Amino acid sequence: MVRAQGASARGAVPPGSAARWGATTRAAAARTLESWRLLLIVGTSLVAFSGFSFARAAARFGVPIAIINRGITRADELCTLKLRGNVGEILNGLVSSRSDL
């Protein structure tokens, strides 16, 4: 589960749920993007349009986009930061480097 953060957060979002959301839910979620501090994309190429649509919406609202992925993604041109490599190794390294976690 992913814990949603921010002023408009409503709790946990199951992985893969964006693809199952209806158009109304996607539109409502896109409207909340303006309050997000960051969109983090991990381990996906964003081939499915539903995931890529969040990246496009985040870019329209000026929300920074960070991507952690082994290869290219559809949102590479939209991202502020791209970390290439094994997702598990990168995340483990990031967590290990933080003394406050």
N, C-alpha and C positions, 0 to 999 in steps of 0.2 A: 504494500500500500504506500502511496505517496501522501504526505501530509501537506495540504494546501496552506500556504502562508499569505498573509496580507490582510488588509482591512476587510476585504470581502470574502475571506476564506470561509468555507462551510464544512471543513473536516477532511477526511481521507478520500482520495480518489483512486479507485482500483486501477492497476496498470492495464492499458489497452482499452480503457473505457471511452476514450475520445472517439474511437471508431464506431461505438455503439450508440452514441448520443444522437438525439434527433436534431433537426435543424434549429429548432427553438432553443434548445439547451446550448448548442454551439454558439448561436448568436448572443445569448446571455453571457456565456463565458468570455466571448470576445470583448464584450463591453466592459468586463471587469479587468481586462488587461491593462488599462491605463493606470490602475493602482498597483500593479506588480512591479517589483524591483528588478526581477531577472526571470528570464525563461531559460531553464536548463534542459537541454536535449541530450539524453544519454543512450548510447547503444542502438541507434536506429538510423536508417538511411532516409527516413521520411518519404518512402515511396507511396504509402497510403496518403491520399490527399487530406484526410481529416487531421492528421498530425501536422502536415505542412501548413495547413490553413492557420493553425495557432501561431506558427513562426511568422507567417506573413502578417497576421494581425498584430503581433508583438512589434514587428518592425514598423508598421504604420503608426503605432502609439509611441515609438521611440524607446521601447523597453529593450534593454541589452539582452542579447542572446548568446549563451555559452553552449558549446557543443563538445561532448566527449564521445568519440567514435573512432573505430579502427580505419574506416574508409570515408569516402565522400558522402555528403548528404545533399538533399535538395535545398537546404537552408544555408549552405556554406557561404554564399554571397551575402547573406543577411546577418551573419553572426559577428559579434564583437570579439569573441575569443573562441579558438578551436584548439582542442587538445587531441592529438592523434595517437592512438595506441590501444592497448588492451584496457577496456573499461575497468575491470576489477583491479588491475595493477595501478591505474591512475587514481581511482577513488581511494584505494588503500593508502597510496602515497600521500594524498591530500589529507586524509584523516590522521595518518601517523605524524604528519608535520605540524598538526595543531595540538598544542598542549592544553587547550581549554575544552577539548571534546572528550 
